[in-house]
Amino acid sequence: MPLGIHDILDSTLHGFIFILLLFSIHLICSYHPYHRIIPLLMVNTLFISLSFMFYFYILNSELNLLNLLTESVALSIYSILLISPFFCFLITFSIIKLFLRKRPEDALLKLLDTI
């Protein structure tokens, strides 16, 4: 099944909306009185609204806003779960590589042995 430009745009926008939602949750949860959070939230809100407008008007979607948010989060989490075995393989490979690595000789420990 070949991917069309509509499918690629759809997947990209779902991921973009998911990342922007996670970023807004991060900004709200990590609030500190000395941070200037208002400009970041305004830019994040602007990008989310632009993503929604692009999705609704360019892709001619029949979804309402709540269904779009639900679908974006669900498809993004599903995509992360599809990619996760690859990350598990990379982590396992890194751990095995660290385990098989020979430790370098420590000059200070050698000095302790000679005393």
Secondary structure in CASP SS format (residue, H / E / C, confidence):
PFRMAT SS
TARGET T0000
AUTHOR 0000-0000-0000
METHOD secondary structure of the structure
MODEL  1
M C 1.00
P C 1.00
L C 1.00
G C 1.00
I H 1.00
H H 1.00
D H 1.00
I H 1.00
L H 1.00
D H 1.00
S H 1.00
T H 1.00
L H 1.00
H H 1.00
G H 1.00
F H 1.00
I H 1.00
F H 1.00
I H 1.00
L H 1.00
L H 1.00
L H 1.00
F H 1.00
S H 1.00
I H 1.00
H H 1.00
L H 1.00
I H 1.00
C H 1.00
S C 1.00
Y C 1.00
H C 1.00
P C 1.00
Y C 1.00
H C 1.00
R C 1.00
I H 1.00
I H 1.00
P H 1.00
L H 1.00
L H 1.00
M H 1.00
V H 1.00
N H 1.00
T H 1.00
L H 1.00
F H 1.00
I H 1.00
S H 1.00
L H 1.00
S H 1.00
F H 1.00
M H 1.00
F H 1.00
Y H 1.00
F H 1.00
Y H 1.00
I H 1.00
L C 1.00
N C 1.00
S C 1.00
E C 1.00
L C 1.00
N C 1.00
L H 1.00
L H 1.00
N H 1.00
L H 1.00
L H 1.00
T H 1.00
E H 1.00
S H 1.00
V H 1.00
A H 1.00
L H 1.00
S H 1.00
I H 1.00
Y H 1.00
S H 1.00
I H 1.00
L H 1.00
L H 1.00
I H 1.00
S H 1.00
P H 1.00
F H 1.00
F H 1.00
C H 1.00
F H 1.00
L H 1.00
I H 1.00
T H 1.00
F H 1.00
S H 1.00
I H 1.00
I H 1.00
K H 1.00
L H 1.00
F H 1.00
L H 1.00
R C 1.00
K C 1.00
R C 1.00
P C 1.00
E C 1.00
D C 1.00
A H 1.00
L H 1.00
L H 1.00
K H 1.00
L H 1.00
L H 1.00
D H 1.00
T H 1.00
I C 1.00
END
